[in-house]
Amino acid sequence: MSNHKSKLSENVKEEIAKELGVYYQVKSNGWKDVSSKDCGNIVKKAIENIQNKQINQ
């Protein structure tokens, strides 16, 4: 991901990366080798997770 400070914890990002099948890239080379598209999908999934938690409360 970029040099911007992330609001998502590293654990959350890694869990979502596992779900999306890009975790191997993160562990091999760090976030710099994860494509922009995959980073966007991670953000999208994180937003969906937050929305689902709010609905279920």
Contacts in CASP RR format, 6 or more apart in sequence:
PFRMAT RR
TARGET T0000
AUTHOR 0000-0000-0000
METHOD contacts of the structure
MODEL  1
MSNHKSKLSENVKEEIAKELGVYYQVKSNGWKDVSSKDCGNIVKKAIENI
QNKQINQ
1 13 0 8 1.000
1 31 0 8 1.000
1 34 0 8 1.000
1 39 0 8 1.000
6 13 0 8 1.000
8 42 0 8 1.000
8 43 0 8 1.000
8 46 0 8 1.000
12 46 0 8 1.000
13 26 0 8 1.000
13 31 0 8 1.000
13 42 0 8 1.000
13 46 0 8 1.000
14 23 0 8 1.000
14 26 0 8 1.000
16 42 0 8 1.000
16 45 0 8 1.000
16 46 0 8 1.000
16 49 0 8 1.000
17 23 0 8 1.000
17 25 0 8 1.000
17 26 0 8 1.000
17 34 0 8 1.000
17 38 0 8 1.000
17 42 0 8 1.000
19 45 0 8 1.000
20 38 0 8 1.000
20 41 0 8 1.000
20 42 0 8 1.000
20 45 0 8 1.000
22 34 0 8 1.000
22 38 0 8 1.000
22 42 0 8 1.000
25 33 0 8 1.000
25 34 0 8 1.000
25 38 0 8 1.000
26 34 0 8 1.000
31 39 0 8 1.000
34 42 0 8 1.000
END
